[in-house]
Amino acid sequence: MLASSLIIRADANISIATGHVMRCLALAQAWHDAGGNAVFAMAESTPAIDARLRSEGLEIVQLKASPNSVQDARDVSALACGRQATWVVVDGYRFDSEYQRCLKNAGLKLLFVDDLGQCKHYSADLVLDQNVHASDQMYASRESYTRLLLGPGYAMLRGEFQARREWRREIPRIGRQLLVTMGGSDPDKLMLRLIEAFPRISVPDLEITVVVGGSNPQLAELQRTVAGLRMPIHLVGNANNMPELMARSDIAIICAGGTLWELLYMGCATLSYFRTPTQGQIIAELNVMGAVHNMGPVEGFKQNSLARAVEELVASQDRRERMARLGRKLVDGEGISRVLDCVLPGGLD
């Protein structure tokens, strides 16, 4: 199978974090495997994200226009024309209906990756919303040709997670391996508060792994805090082995984002905070299903609530087993293939 060039329009910074780029990286990897070339068109990024994309052999084109502007869309259209790209992927909350229309008017095929249903109208060829709350009603105002790809079955996982498809988790009677990660940047500085709360967790022989994203400017401060606690805490900066870390962890503490879907796939029992109302809706629905434990909004963080939730979950083998089973049922690892089936003639070999 030979794919043409693919243009991916996504940004990353400390405020908007890195999730939009990282889930598009999964698509870029699959596109490359299908014989094509993926190019990231970015107005904003971080050194860590740039390094990750380049390590994958991907090209980055720096855009100068304001994100979501008409000139932004024109520059992306010109890039697609110059690379003879048929498809453009757009991922980010800042992109609106007019941006979609501009790309479509340029004669491009458009995959719009969404979470909010926030646009007044959708003119993309494909709209992908991987969330459990995604519904046709959220995208009622759309063109007749617009196809909806809705639900966790379309969650796009990077290649390193695809390699774990046949792996199955063993659930110990007592969970003693705790993974803590806030994604790429942690704009709310929740990680520091979590680390300060660790001494309140009463679990014998608990081992904690803290992963600090490569776009998080707090690494030095977090290292000092961990050193001062004198607890068995292993702090990792910009980890490149997340599937392995998730596989050996019994539970995880996160703030909702792309990591959530990876943990569901890996069957790791997860406690999740959220930053935005949309994330809150996602976590609340997963909590009702029993797939994730809802820790509430970041601003409502309380040390005692965290300690109690961790202690209860590590002690409940049955609950962790249910969460693992539900997680893999929701995110089965076939999302990338399903997306490529819609974009490449004949699908992905």
C-alpha positions in Angstrom: 0.0 0.0 0.0 1.4 3.4 -1.0 0.1 6.5 0.7 0.7 10.0 -0.4 1.8 12.9 1.8 -0.3 13.7 4.9 -0.3 17.2 6.4 -1.1 17.4 10.2 -2.1 20.7 11.7 -1.6 20.6 15.4 0.1 22.7 18.1 1.6 22.2 21.5 2.7 24.5 24.3 2.7 24.5 28.1 -0.9 25.9 28.3 -2.6 23.7 25.7 -0.3 20.7 26.6 0.9 18.2 24.1 -2.0 15.8 23.6 -3.2 17.0 20.3 0.2 16.4 18.7 0.8 13.1 20.4 -2.4 11.5 19.3 -1.7 12.7 15.8 1.8 11.2 16.0 0.0 7.8 16.2 -1.6 8.6 12.8 1.7 9.8 11.4 3.4 6.6 12.4 0.7 4.5 10.7 0.7 6.7 7.6 4.5 6.2 7.3 4.1 2.5 7.8 1.6 2.5 4.9 4.3 4.0 2.6 3.5 7.7 3.0 5.1 10.9 4.3 3.6 12.8 7.2 4.4 16.5 7.8 3.5 18.4 11.0 2.5 22.0 10.3 2.8 23.9 13.6 2.5 27.5 14.8 3.6 26.5 18.4 5.5 23.7 19.8 8.0 22.7 22.6 11.6 21.5 22.3 10.6 18.1 23.7 7.8 17.7 21.1 10.1 18.8 18.3 12.7 16.3 19.4 10.1 13.5 19.6 8.7 14.2 16.1 12.2 14.4 14.6 13.2 11.2 16.3 10.4 9.5 14.3 11.8 10.9 11.1 8.9 13.4 10.7 9.2 16.8 9.2 8.1 19.9 11.0 7.0 23.1 9.1 6.8 26.2 11.2 3.8 28.4 10.5 4.0 32.1 11.0 0.3 33.1 10.8 -1.9 33.3 13.9 -3.5 29.9 14.6 -7.0 29.5 13.2 -6.6 32.6 11.0 -7.5 32.7 7.3 -3.8 33.0 6.6 -3.1 29.9 8.7 -5.5 28.0 6.5 -4.0 29.4 3.3 -0.5 28.5 4.4 -1.6 24.9 5.2 -3.4 24.6 1.9 -0.3 25.9 0.1 1.9 23.3 2.0 -0.5 20.5 1.0 -0.4 21.6 -2.6 3.4 21.8 -2.6 3.6 18.3 -1.1 0.9 16.9 -3.4 -1.1 16.0 -0.2 -4.7 15.0 -0.6 -5.5 14.8 3.1 -5.1 17.3 5.9 -5.6 16.4 9.6 -6.6 19.2 12.0 -6.5 18.7 15.8 -7.0 21.4 18.3 -9.8 23.3 20.2 -8.8 26.6 18.6 -9.9 25.6 15.0 -13.4 26.5 14.0 -16.0 26.1 11.3 -14.4 28.8 9.1 -11.0 27.1 9.2 -12.6 23.9 8.0 -14.4 25.7 5.2 -11.2 27.4 4.0 -9.4 24.0 3.7 -12.3 22.4 2.0 -12.6 25.3 -0.5 -8.9 24.6 -1.4 -10.0 21.2 -2.6 -8.5 19.2 0.3 -9.8 16.2 2.1 -10.1 17.0 5.8 -10.0 14.8 8.9 -11.0 17.0 11.9 -10.1 15.5 15.3 -12.5 16.8 17.9 -13.5 16.4 21.6 -16.0 19.2 22.2 -18.5 19.5 19.3 -17.7 23.2 19.7 -17.9 24.2 16.0 -21.1 25.8 14.7 -20.8 23.7 11.6 -18.7 20.8 10.3 -17.6 20.6 6.7 -14.7 18.1 7.2 -14.9 14.8 5.3 -14.3 13.0 8.6 -14.9 14.1 12.2 -13.2 11.9 14.8 -14.3 12.1 18.4 -12.9 9.2 20.5 -14.8 10.1 23.7 -17.5 8.0 25.3 -19.9 10.9 25.2 -19.6 11.5 21.5 -22.9 11.4 19.6 -24.5 12.3 16.3 -26.4 15.1 18.0 -23.1 16.9 18.9 -22.4 17.1 15.2 -25.9 17.6 13.9 -24.9 20.7 11.9 -22.6 19.1 9.3 -22.4 18.6 5.6 -24.2 15.6 4.0 -20.9 14.1 3.1 -19.3 14.5 6.6 -18.8 11.1 8.1 -18.5 10.7 11.9 -16.0 8.4 13.6 -17.3 8.3 17.2 -16.3 6.6 20.4 -13.2 5.0 22.0 -13.1 2.4 19.2 -11.3 5.2 17.2 -8.8 6.1 19.9 -5.4 6.4 18.1 -2.6 4.7 19.9 1.1 5.1 19.0 3.1 2.2 17.7 4.8 1.4 21.0 1.3 0.6 22.4 0.3 -1.4 19.4 3.1 -3.8 20.2 1.3 -4.7 23.4 -1.8 -6.0 21.7 -1.4 -9.6 22.8 -0.2 -8.7 26.3 -2.5 -9.3 29.2 -2.2 -7.9 32.7 -1.9 -10.0 35.8 -3.7 -8.5 38.8 -2.0 -8.9 42.2 -4.0 -9.2 45.4 -2.5 -5.9 46.7 -1.3 -3.3 44.3 2.0 -1.9 45.2 3.2 -0.2 42.0 1.9 3.4 41.6 2.5 5.4 38.4 1.9 9.2 38.5 2.0 11.3 35.3 0.4 14.6 34.3 1.1 14.3 30.6 3.5 16.5 28.6 3.4 19.8 30.5 1.1 19.9 33.6 -0.1 23.5 33.2 -1.8 23.4 36.6 1.3 22.3 38.5 -0.7 19.4 40.0 2.3 17.1 40.1 4.0 19.1 42.9 0.8 18.9 45.0 0.5 15.2 44.4 4.1 14.5 45.5 3.6 16.6 48.6 0.7 14.3 49.5 2.5 11.0 49.1 3.5 10.7 52.8 -0.2 10.6 53.6 -0.7 7.4 51.7 -0.6 4.4 54.0 0.3 1.4 51.9 3.1 -0.9 53.0 5.9 -1.3 50.5 4.3 1.1 48.0 6.7 2.0 45.2 6.0 5.2 43.2 7.1 6.1 39.8 6.7 9.8 38.8 6.9 10.6 35.1 7.6 14.3 34.3 6.7 15.3 30.7 9.4 16.7 28.5 7.5 20.0 28.2 7.1 20.5 32.0 9.4 23.3 33.2 9.2 22.2 36.8 11.5 19.2 36.6 14.2 20.7 38.9 11.7 21.7 41.5 10.0 18.3 41.5 13.4 16.6 41.8 14.2 18.7 44.9 10.8 17.9 46.4 11.2 14.2 45.8 14.6 14.2 47.4 13.3 15.9 50.5 10.6 13.3 51.1 13.0 10.3 51.5 10.5 7.9 50.1 10.9 5.1 47.5 10.0 7.5 44.6 11.5 7.0 41.2 11.3 10.2 39.2 11.6 9.9 35.4 12.0 12.9 33.1 10.5 12.6 29.6 10.1 8.8 29.6 10.4 7.0 26.3 9.1 3.7 27.7 5.5 4.5 28.8 4.0 1.2 27.8 6.5 -0.6 29.9 5.9 1.7 32.9 2.2 1.3 32.6 2.5 -2.5 32.2 4.3 -2.9 35.5 2.1 -0.4 37.4 -0.9 -1.6 39.3 -2.6 1.8 39.5 -2.0 5.3 38.0 -2.8 8.9 38.9 -3.3 11.3 36.0 -5.0 14.4 34.8 -7.4 13.6 31.9 -5.8 13.7 28.5 -4.3 11.4 25.9 -2.6 9.3 28.6 -6.1 8.2 29.8 -6.8 6.2 26.6 -3.3 4.6 26.8 -3.9 3.5 30.4 -7.4 2.1 29.5 -5.7 0.0 26.7 -3.0 -1.2 29.1 -5.6 -2.2 31.7 -4.1 0.0 34.5 -6.5 1.0 37.2 -6.6 4.8 37.0 -7.5 7.7 39.3 -8.1 10.8 37.1 -8.4 14.5 37.8 -9.7 16.9 35.1 -8.9 20.5 34.1 -11.9 21.4 31.9 -15.7 20.8 31.9 -15.3 18.5 28.8 -12.7 16.4 30.5 -14.9 16.3 33.5 -17.7 14.9 31.4 -15.4 12.2 30.0 -14.1 11.2 33.4 -17.6 11.2 34.9 -19.0 8.9 32.3 -16.0 6.5 32.6 -16.5 6.6 36.4 -20.1 5.6 36.1 -19.1 2.7 33.8 -16.5 1.6 36.4 -13.5 2.1 34.1 -11.9 5.0 35.9 -12.1 6.6 39.3 -13.1 10.3 39.2 -10.9 12.4 41.4 -12.7 15.6 40.5 -11.4 19.0 39.2 -7.8 20.0 39.7 -8.8 23.0 41.7 -10.6 20.7 44.2 -7.5 18.6 45.0 -7.2 17.4 48.6 -4.4 15.4 50.0 -6.6 13.2 52.2 -9.0 12.4 49.4 -6.1 11.3 47.2 -4.6 9.1 50.0 -8.0 7.5 50.7 -8.6 6.7 47.0 -5.2 5.2 46.5 -5.5 3.0 49.6 -8.9 1.7 48.6 -8.0 0.9 45.1 -4.7 -0.9 45.9 -6.6 -3.1 48.4 -9.4 -4.1 45.9 -8.2 -6.8 43.5 -11.7 -7.2 42.2 -12.1 -3.6 41.3 -8.8 -3.4 39.6 -9.7 -6.5 37.6 -13.0 -4.9 36.5 -11.2 -1.7 35.5 -8.6 -3.6 33.4 -11.3 -5.6 31.6 -13.4 -2.5 30.8 -10.4 -0.5 29.7 -9.3 -3.0 27.1 -12.9 -3.5 26.0 -13.3 0.3 25.4 -9.9 0.8 23.8 -9.0 -2.3 21.8 -6.0 -1.0 19.9 -7.7 -1.1 16.5 -8.5 2.6 16.3 -5.7 3.5 14.0 -6.7 0.7 11.5 -10.3 1.9 11.6 -9.2 5.5 10.8 -6.9 4.5 8.0 -9.6 2.4 6.5 -11.5 5.6 6.0 -8.6 7.5 4.5 -6.6 5.1 2.4 -8.2 3.2 -0.4 -8.3 -0.4 0.6 -7.4 0.4 4.2 -4.1 -0.3 6.1 -2.3 -3.6 5.3 
